[in-house]
Amino acid sequence: MKYALVTGGSRGIGRAICVKLAEQGYHILINFKRNEAEAKKTADLVQQYKVSAELLMFDVSNKEEVDRVLGGWIERNKEKVIEVLINNAGIREDALMVWMTDQQWKNVLGSSLDAFYYVSRQVINGMLANRYGRIVSVVSLSGIKGMPGQTNYSAAKAGVIGATKALAQEVARRGVTVNAVAPGFIHTDMTQDLNEADLKPLIPMKRFGEPEEVAEAVVFLASSRASYITGVVLSINGGLYS
């Protein structure tokens, strides 16, 4: 049985990715941190495609939780193969650096950069053994160009970009690809506090993107059709570049 694991799969871009992967016939492991009700909504959408959906509750920034919950699932399900990992979970805690707290720095780096390491490390051995795997991380325009008030978020996503390019070279010979997508302004819970009217004029397409538009690109990179693409960061931002 072929599985795809999507971290932060309960809402927004993560939910859209879960649904698109289910359309491709993958059984879906939906990671979430707290909101089980929203994760169950994602599971219901996934199951409409006649595949299974399992909820895995763990904090991607917490090594012990990742090892216990995800590592435990892998140990108990040796006949099941995680072919696709989508590192989507992440948080924003914006502040100018002069007012940023140590906890804001640690929280944001933990949810993206530490999570990339903890979660990818759990699934990579299985991919290497099977000589096939797809890892796609959701980063951000902020990690490419930097954004004021987001020193922590920009650092976290830029770190994942560097890790993506390095890991891609380590595992390419075994049929495992490692890529990233960098969304710009997308309609999600994470952007609902932004002033869309002020930001749209900066975007050549004059609109925010939708989660499904990001999901389409992610699912392509997660497919066998993208077998010769690795170490790439694909921008999905309506033409908004640095």
Phi and psi restraints in degrees (value plus and minus 20) as a CYANA .aco file:
   2 LYS   PHI    -113.4   -73.4
   2 LYS   PSI     108.4   148.4
   3 TYR   PHI    -139.4   -99.4
   3 TYR   PSI     131.8   171.8
   4 ALA   PHI    -144.0  -104.0
   4 ALA   PSI     112.7   152.7
   5 LEU   PHI    -124.6   -84.6
   5 LEU   PSI     105.4   145.4
   6 VAL   PHI    -139.5   -99.5
   6 VAL   PSI      94.5   134.5
   7 THR   PHI    -100.7   -60.7
   7 THR   PSI     126.8   166.8
   8 GLY   PHI      39.9    79.9
   8 GLY   PSI      23.5    63.5
   9 GLY   PHI    -110.2   -70.2
   9 GLY   PSI     -13.5    26.5
  10 SER   PHI    -102.1   -62.1
  10 SER   PSI     -42.0    -2.0
  11 ARG   PHI    -168.9  -128.9
  11 ARG   PSI     151.1   191.1
  12 GLY   PHI      35.3    75.3
  12 GLY   PSI    -152.8  -112.8
  13 ILE   PHI     -81.4   -41.4
  13 ILE   PSI     -60.3   -20.3
  14 GLY   PHI     -80.0   -40.0
  14 GLY   PSI     -63.6   -23.6
  15 ARG   PHI     -82.6   -42.6
  15 ARG   PSI     -65.1   -25.1
  16 ALA   PHI     -80.9   -40.9
  16 ALA   PSI     -58.1   -18.1
  17 ILE   PHI     -87.1   -47.1
  17 ILE   PSI     -63.3   -23.3
  18 CYS   PHI     -75.3   -35.3
  18 CYS   PSI     -65.9   -25.9
  19 VAL   PHI     -86.0   -46.0
  19 VAL   PSI     -63.4   -23.4
  20 LYS   PHI     -85.4   -45.4
  20 LYS   PSI     -57.9   -17.9
  21 LEU   PHI     -89.0   -49.0
  21 LEU   PSI     -55.4   -15.4
  22 ALA   PHI     -83.1   -43.1
  22 ALA   PSI     -57.7   -17.7
  23 GLU   PHI     -78.6   -38.6
  23 GLU   PSI     -50.1   -10.1
  24 GLN   PHI    -106.1   -66.1
  24 GLN   PSI     -17.0    23.0
  25 GLY   PHI      74.9   114.9
  25 GLY   PSI     -13.0    27.0
  26 TYR   PHI    -101.5   -61.5
  26 TYR   PSI     119.5   159.5
  27 HIS   PHI     -95.9   -55.9
  27 HIS   PSI     120.3   160.3
  28 ILE   PHI    -133.9   -93.9
  28 ILE   PSI     109.9   149.9
  29 LEU   PHI    -119.6   -79.6
  29 LEU   PSI      94.9   134.9
  30 ILE   PHI    -121.9   -81.9
  30 ILE   PSI      88.4   128.4
  31 ASN   PHI    -105.4   -65.4
  31 ASN   PSI     121.2   161.2
  32 PHE   PHI    -168.7  -128.7
  32 PHE   PSI     139.2   179.2
  33 LYS   PHI    -115.2   -75.2
  33 LYS   PSI     -65.8   -25.8
  34 ARG   PHI    -158.7  -118.7
  34 ARG   PSI     -59.7   -19.7
  35 ASN   PHI    -104.9   -64.9
  35 ASN   PSI      63.2   103.2
  36 GLU   PHI     -86.3   -46.3
  36 GLU   PSI     -53.2   -13.2
  37 ALA   PHI     -80.9   -40.9
  37 ALA   PSI     -64.5   -24.5
  38 GLU   PHI     -89.3   -49.3
  38 GLU   PSI     -57.1   -17.1
  39 ALA   PHI     -82.1   -42.1
  39 ALA   PSI     -58.3   -18.3
  40 LYS   PHI     -86.4   -46.4
  40 LYS   PSI     -53.8   -13.8
  41 LYS   PHI     -83.4   -43.4
  41 LYS   PSI     -61.6   -21.6
  42 THR   PHI     -82.1   -42.1
  42 THR   PSI     -63.3   -23.3
  43 ALA   PHI     -79.1   -39.1
  43 ALA   PSI     -61.3   -21.3
  44 ASP   PHI     -81.8   -41.8
  44 ASP   PSI     -61.8   -21.8
  45 LEU   PHI     -84.9   -44.9
  45 LEU   PSI     -61.2   -21.2
  46 VAL   PHI     -83.3   -43.3
  46 VAL   PSI     -63.7   -23.7
  47 GLN   PHI     -88.9   -48.9
  47 GLN   PSI     -34.0     6.0
  48 GLN   PHI     -84.1   -44.1
  48 GLN   PSI     -38.2     1.8
  49 TYR   PHI    -118.1   -78.1
  49 TYR   PSI      -1.5    38.5
  50 LYS   PHI      42.6    82.6
  50 LYS   PSI      12.5    52.5
  51 VAL   PHI    -142.0  -102.0
  51 VAL   PSI     145.8   185.8
  52 SER   PHI    -108.0   -68.0
  52 SER   PSI     136.5   176.5
  53 ALA   PHI    -153.3  -113.3
  53 ALA   PSI     106.5   146.5
  54 GLU   PHI    -140.1  -100.1
  54 GLU   PSI     118.1   158.1
  55 LEU   PHI    -115.4   -75.4
  55 LEU   PSI     110.5   150.5
  56 LEU   PHI    -141.9  -101.9
  56 LEU   PSI      87.5   127.5
  57 MET   PHI    -111.9   -71.9
  57 MET   PSI      90.4   130.4
  58 PHE   PHI    -180.7  -140.7
  58 PHE   PSI     134.3   174.3
  59 ASP   PHI    -105.6   -65.6
  59 ASP   PSI      95.2   135.2
  60 VAL   PHI     -83.0   -43.0
  60 VAL   PSI     -38.7     1.3
  61 SER   PHI    -109.4   -69.4
  61 SER   PSI     -22.6    17.4
  62 ASN   PHI    -127.5   -87.5
  62 ASN   PSI      87.6   127.6
  63 LYS   PHI     -77.1   -37.1
  63 LYS   PSI     -62.9   -22.9
  64 GLU   PHI     -83.6   -43.6
  64 GLU   PSI     -60.7   -20.7
  65 GLU   PHI     -87.7   -47.7
  65 GLU   PSI     -63.3   -23.3
  66 VAL   PHI     -79.7   -39.7
  66 VAL   PSI     -67.4   -27.4
  67 ASP   PHI     -84.3   -44.3
  67 ASP   PSI     -61.3   -21.3
  68 ARG   PHI     -91.9   -51.9
  68 ARG   PSI     -69.1   -29.1
  69 VAL   PHI    -100.6   -60.6
  69 VAL   PSI     -76.8   -36.8
  70 LEU   PHI     -91.1   -51.1
  70 LEU   PSI     -66.6   -26.6
  71 GLY   PHI     -79.9   -39.9
  71 GLY   PSI     -58.5   -18.5
  72 GLY   PHI     -84.9   -44.9
  72 GLY   PSI     -61.1   -21.1
  73 TRP   PHI     -81.4   -41.4
  73 TRP   PSI     -65.4   -25.4
  74 ILE   PHI     -81.4   -41.4
  74 ILE   PSI     -62.3   -22.3
  75 GLU   PHI     -85.2   -45.2
  75 GLU   PSI     -57.0   -17.0
  76 ARG   PHI    -102.0   -62.0
  76 ARG   PSI     -34.9     5.1
  77 ASN   PHI    -146.1  -106.1
  77 ASN   PSI      39.0    79.0
  78 LYS   PHI     -86.7   -46.7
  78 LYS   PSI     -41.4    -1.4
  79 GLU   PHI    -103.3   -63.3
  79 GLU   PSI     -28.5    11.5
  80 LYS   PHI    -123.5   -83.5
  80 LYS   PSI     120.5   160.5
  81 VAL   PHI    -135.9   -95.9
  81 VAL   PSI     102.8   142.8
  82 ILE   PHI    -105.3   -65.3
  82 ILE   PSI      80.9   120.9
  83 GLU   PHI    -105.4   -65.4
  83 GLU   PSI     -47.7    -7.7
  84 VAL   PHI    -148.9  -108.9
  84 VAL   PSI     111.3   151.3
  85 LEU   PHI    -141.4  -101.4
  85 LEU   PSI     105.9   145.9
  86 ILE   PHI    -133.0   -93.0
  86 ILE   PSI      88.7   128.7
  87 ASN   PHI    -103.7   -63.7
  87 ASN   PSI      70.7   110.7
  88 ASN   PHI    -128.8   -88.8
  88 ASN   PSI     -46.6    -6.6
  89 ALA   PHI     -79.4   -39.4
  89 ALA   PSI     125.5   165.5
  90 GLY   PHI     154.9   194.9
  90 GLY   PSI     135.1   175.1
  91 ILE   PHI    -150.9  -110.9
  91 ILE   PSI     139.5   179.5
  92 ARG   PHI    -133.6   -93.6
  92 ARG   PSI     116.7   156.7
  93 GLU   PHI    -158.3  -118.3
  93 GLU   PSI      60.8   100.8
  94 ASP   PHI     -94.1   -54.1
  94 ASP   PSI     122.1   162.1
  95 ALA   PHI    -191.8  -151.8
  95 ALA   PSI     128.0   168.0
  96 LEU   PHI     -82.6   -42.6
  96 LEU   PSI     126.2   166.2
  97 MET   PHI     -78.1   -38.1
  97 MET   PSI     -54.4   -14.4
  98 VAL   PHI     -84.8   -44.8
  98 VAL   PSI     -41.0    -1.0
  99 TRP   PHI    -131.7   -91.7
  99 TRP   PSI     -21.5    18.5
 100 MET   PHI     -91.2   -51.2
 100 MET   PSI     118.1   158.1
 101 THR   PHI    -110.4   -70.4
 101 THR   PSI     139.7   179.7
 102 ASP   PHI     -77.8   -37.8
 102 ASP   PSI     -57.7   -17.7
 103 GLN   PHI     -88.4   -48.4
 103 GLN   PSI     -58.0   -18.0
 104 GLN   PHI     -81.9   -41.9
 104 GLN   PSI     -60.3   -20.3
 105 TRP   PHI     -82.7   -42.7
 105 TRP   PSI     -70.1   -30.1
 106 LYS   PHI     -87.0   -47.0
 106 LYS   PSI     -60.5   -20.5
 107 ASN   PHI     -80.6   -40.6
 107 ASN   PSI     -65.6   -25.6
 108 VAL   PHI     -93.2   -53.2
 108 VAL   PSI     -63.3   -23.3
 109 LEU   PHI     -85.2   -45.2
 109 LEU   PSI     -57.3   -17.3
 110 GLY   PHI     -83.1   -43.1
 110 GLY   PSI     -61.4   -21.4
 111 SER   PHI     -91.1   -51.1
 111 SER   PSI     -40.7    -0.7
 112 SER   PHI    -133.7   -93.7
 112 SER   PSI     -78.8   -38.8
 113 LEU   PHI     -96.9   -56.9
 113 LEU   PSI     -70.0   -30.0
 114 ASP   PHI     -80.2   -40.2
 114 ASP   PSI     -60.5   -20.5
 115 ALA   PHI     -82.1   -42.1
 115 ALA   PSI     -60.4   -20.4
 116 PHE   PHI     -74.7   -34.7
 116 PHE   PSI     -64.8   -24.8
 117 TYR   PHI     -89.4   -49.4
 117 TYR   PSI     -71.7   -31.7
 118 TYR   PHI     -82.6   -42.6
 118 TYR   PSI     -64.9   -24.9
 119 VAL   PHI     -97.4   -57.4
 119 VAL   PSI     -66.3   -26.3
 120 SER   PHI     -80.6   -40.6
 120 SER   PSI     -58.0   -18.0
 121 ARG   PHI     -82.6   -42.6
 121 ARG   PSI     -51.9   -11.9
 122 GLN   PHI     -89.6   -49.6
 122 GLN   PSI     -54.1   -14.1
 123 VAL   PHI    -121.9   -81.9
 123 VAL   PSI     -35.4     4.6
 124 ILE   PHI     -86.5   -46.5
 124 ILE   PSI     -55.2   -15.2
 125 ASN   PHI     -83.3   -43.3
 125 ASN   PSI     -60.7   -20.7
 126 GLY   PHI     -83.1   -43.1
 126 GLY   PSI     -60.1   -20.1
 127 MET   PHI     -83.9   -43.9
 127 MET   PSI     -63.6   -23.6
 128 LEU   PHI     -84.8   -44.8
 128 LEU   PSI     -60.5   -20.5
 129 ALA   PHI     -83.3   -43.3
 129 ALA   PSI     -57.2   -17.2
 130 ASN   PHI    -105.4   -65.4
 130 ASN   PSI     -25.5    14.5
 131 ARG   PHI      36.2    76.2
 131 ARG   PSI      14.6    54.6
 132 TYR   PHI    -181.3  -141.3
 132 TYR   PSI     117.2   157.2
 133 GLY   PHI    -198.3  -158.3
 133 GLY   PSI     136.5   176.5
 134 ARG   PHI    -154.7  -114.7
 134 ARG   PSI     102.8   142.8
 135 ILE   PHI    -137.8   -97.8
 135 ILE   PSI     103.3   143.3
 136 VAL   PHI    -148.5  -108.5
 136 VAL   PSI     106.1   146.1
 137 SER   PHI    -129.6   -89.6
 137 SER   PSI     118.8   158.8
 138 VAL   PHI    -111.9   -71.9
 138 VAL   PSI      91.4   131.4
 139 VAL   PHI    -125.0   -85.0
 139 VAL   PSI    -149.6  -109.6
 140 SER   PHI    -190.7  -150.7
 140 SER   PSI     133.7   173.7
 141 LEU   PHI     -72.9   -32.9
 141 LEU   PSI     -55.2   -15.2
 142 SER   PHI     -80.1   -40.1
 142 SER   PSI     -51.5   -11.5
 143 GLY   PHI     -98.2   -58.2
 143 GLY   PSI     -32.5     7.5
 144 ILE   PHI    -117.2   -77.2
 144 ILE   PSI     -69.6   -29.6
 145 LYS   PHI    -122.6   -82.6
 145 LYS   PSI     -35.3     4.7
 146 GLY   PHI      56.8    96.8
 146 GLY   PSI     120.4   160.4
 147 MET   PHI    -154.1  -114.1
 147 MET   PSI     112.6   152.6
 148 PRO   PHI     -81.7   -41.7
 148 PRO   PSI     120.0   160.0
 149 GLY   PHI      64.5   104.5
 149 GLY   PSI     -20.2    19.8
 150 GLN   PHI    -150.8  -110.8
 150 GLN   PSI      20.2    60.2
 151 THR   PHI     -77.1   -37.1
 151 THR   PSI     -61.9   -21.9
 152 ASN   PHI     -87.2   -47.2
 152 ASN   PSI     -67.1   -27.1
 153 TYR   PHI     -86.3   -46.3
 153 TYR   PSI     -62.4   -22.4
 154 SER   PHI     -83.0   -43.0
 154 SER   PSI     -61.9   -21.9
 155 ALA   PHI     -83.5   -43.5
 155 ALA   PSI     -63.0   -23.0
 156 ALA   PHI     -82.6   -42.6
 156 ALA   PSI     -68.3   -28.3
 157 LYS   PHI     -92.3   -52.3
 157 LYS   PSI     -55.9   -15.9
 158 ALA   PHI     -83.9   -43.9
 158 ALA   PSI     -56.1   -16.1
 159 GLY   PHI     -83.3   -43.3
 159 GLY   PSI     -61.9   -21.9
 160 VAL   PHI     -85.6   -45.6
 160 VAL   PSI     -56.3   -16.3
 161 ILE   PHI     -80.6   -40.6
 161 ILE   PSI     -66.1   -26.1
 162 GLY   PHI     -83.4   -43.4
 162 GLY   PSI     -62.5   -22.5
 163 ALA   PHI     -84.4   -44.4
 163 ALA   PSI     -58.8   -18.8
 164 THR   PHI     -78.6   -38.6
 164 THR   PSI     -67.4   -27.4
 165 LYS   PHI     -87.0   -47.0
 165 LYS   PSI     -56.2   -16.2
 166 ALA   PHI     -91.5   -51.5
 166 ALA   PSI     -69.0   -29.0
 167 LEU   PHI     -83.1   -43.1
 167 LEU   PSI     -55.7   -15.7
 168 ALA   PHI     -75.5   -35.5
 168 ALA   PSI     -59.5   -19.5
 169 GLN   PHI     -94.3   -54.3
 169 GLN   PSI     -48.7    -8.7
 170 GLU   PHI     -91.2   -51.2
 170 GLU   PSI     -53.4   -13.4
 171 VAL   PHI    -134.7   -94.7
 171 VAL   PSI     -16.7    23.3
 172 ALA   PHI     -80.4   -40.4
 172 ALA   PSI     -57.3   -17.3
 173 ARG   PHI     -84.4   -44.4
 173 ARG   PSI     -39.7     0.3
 174 ARG   PHI    -120.2   -80.2
 174 ARG   PSI      -3.8    36.2
 175 GLY   PHI      57.8    97.8
 175 GLY   PSI      -1.6    38.4
 176 VAL   PHI    -126.7   -86.7
 176 VAL   PSI     106.3   146.3
 177 THR   PHI    -127.5   -87.5
 177 THR   PSI     128.9   168.9
 178 VAL   PHI    -154.5  -114.5
 178 VAL   PSI      94.8   134.8
 179 ASN   PHI    -155.9  -115.9
 179 ASN   PSI     155.1   195.1
 180 ALA   PHI    -162.6  -122.6
 180 ALA   PSI     133.3   173.3
 181 VAL   PHI    -138.7   -98.7
 181 VAL   PSI     122.6   162.6
 182 ALA   PHI    -139.3   -99.3
 182 ALA   PSI      71.3   111.3
 183 PRO   PHI     -89.1   -49.1
 183 PRO   PSI     131.6   171.6
 184 GLY   PHI    -111.4   -71.4
 184 GLY   PSI    -147.7  -107.7
 185 PHE   PHI    -106.4   -66.4
 185 PHE   PSI      94.5   134.5
 186 ILE   PHI    -142.4  -102.4
 186 ILE   PSI     122.9   162.9
 187 HIS   PHI     -89.7   -49.7
 187 HIS   PSI      78.5   118.5
 188 THR   PHI    -165.4  -125.4
 188 THR   PSI     155.7   195.7
 189 ASP   PHI     -79.2   -39.2
 189 ASP   PSI     -52.1   -12.1
 190 MET   PHI     -89.3   -49.3
 190 MET   PSI     -43.4    -3.4
 191 THR   PHI    -128.1   -88.1
 191 THR   PSI     -16.5    23.5
 192 GLN   PHI     -88.1   -48.1
 192 GLN   PSI     -38.4     1.6
 193 ASP   PHI    -109.3   -69.3
 193 ASP   PSI     -21.0    19.0
 194 LEU   PHI    -104.9   -64.9
 194 LEU   PSI     132.3   172.3
 195 ASN   PHI    -106.2   -66.2
 195 ASN   PSI      76.8   116.8
 196 GLU   PHI     -83.2   -43.2
 196 GLU   PSI     -56.9   -16.9
 197 ALA   PHI     -82.2   -42.2
 197 ALA   PSI     -56.8   -16.8
 198 ASP   PHI     -95.2   -55.2
 198 ASP   PSI     -49.8    -9.8
 199 LEU   PHI    -109.1   -69.1
 199 LEU   PSI     -51.2   -11.2
 200 LYS   PHI     -77.5   -37.5
 200 LYS   PSI     -57.7   -17.7
 201 PRO   PHI     -82.0   -42.0
 201 PRO   PSI     -40.6    -0.6
 202 LEU   PHI     -98.1   -58.1
 202 LEU   PSI     -36.4     3.6
 203 ILE   PHI    -118.2   -78.2
 203 ILE   PSI     103.6   143.6
 204 PRO   PHI     -73.5   -33.5
 204 PRO   PSI     -54.8   -14.8
 205 MET   PHI    -100.7   -60.7
 205 MET   PSI     -25.7    14.3
 206 LYS   PHI      39.9    79.9
 206 LYS   PSI      13.2    53.2
 207 ARG   PHI    -179.5  -139.5
 207 ARG   PSI     141.0   181.0
 208 PHE   PHI     -99.7   -59.7
 208 PHE   PSI     134.2   174.2
 209 GLY   PHI    -104.1   -64.1
 209 GLY   PSI     151.8   191.8
 210 GLU   PHI    -131.9   -91.9
 210 GLU   PSI     130.3   170.3
 211 PRO   PHI     -74.3   -34.3
 211 PRO   PSI     -56.2   -16.2
 212 GLU   PHI     -84.8   -44.8
 212 GLU   PSI     -48.7    -8.7
 213 GLU   PHI     -90.6   -50.6
 213 GLU   PSI     -53.8   -13.8
 214 VAL   PHI     -91.3   -51.3
 214 VAL   PSI     -62.5   -22.5
 215 ALA   PHI     -80.4   -40.4
 215 ALA   PSI     -57.8   -17.8
 216 GLU   PHI     -79.2   -39.2
 216 GLU   PSI     -63.5   -23.5
 217 ALA   PHI     -89.0   -49.0
 217 ALA   PSI     -60.3   -20.3
 218 VAL   PHI     -81.0   -41.0
 218 VAL   PSI     -65.5   -25.5
 219 VAL   PHI     -87.0   -47.0
 219 VAL   PSI     -54.3   -14.3
 220 PHE   PHI     -81.7   -41.7
 220 PHE   PSI     -68.4   -28.4
 221 LEU   PHI     -84.8   -44.8
 221 LEU   PSI     -44.6    -4.6
 222 ALA   PHI    -106.3   -66.3
 222 ALA   PSI     -18.8    21.2
 223 SER   PHI    -119.9   -79.9
 223 SER   PSI     148.5   188.5
 224 SER   PHI     -89.3   -49.3
 224 SER   PSI     -38.8     1.2
 225 ARG   PHI     -87.2   -47.2
 225 ARG   PSI     -40.2    -0.2
 226 ALA   PHI    -121.1   -81.1
 226 ALA   PSI      13.0    53.0
 227 SER   PHI     -88.0   -48.0
 227 SER   PSI     -38.0     2.0
 228 TYR   PHI    -131.3   -91.3
 228 TYR   PSI       0.0    40.0
 229 ILE   PHI    -135.9   -95.9
 229 ILE   PSI      98.0   138.0
 230 THR   PHI    -172.9  -132.9
 230 THR   PSI     131.1   171.1
 231 GLY   PHI      53.3    93.3
 231 GLY   PSI       1.2    41.2
 232 VAL   PHI    -124.5   -84.5
 232 VAL   PSI     124.7   164.7
 233 VAL   PHI    -135.5   -95.5
 233 VAL   PSI      92.7   132.7
 234 LEU   PHI    -118.1   -78.1
 234 LEU   PSI      99.5   139.5
 235 SER   PHI    -101.9   -61.9
 235 SER   PSI     114.7   154.7
 236 ILE   PHI    -149.9  -109.9
 236 ILE   PSI      66.6   106.6
 237 ASN   PHI    -164.6  -124.6
 237 ASN   PSI      -5.0    35.0
 238 GLY   PHI      46.2    86.2
 238 GLY   PSI       0.7    40.7
 239 GLY   PHI      73.7   113.7
 239 GLY   PSI     -12.0    28.0
 240 LEU   PHI    -108.0   -68.0
 240 LEU   PSI      83.6   123.6
 241 TYR   PHI    -139.8   -99.8
 241 TYR   PSI     145.4   185.4
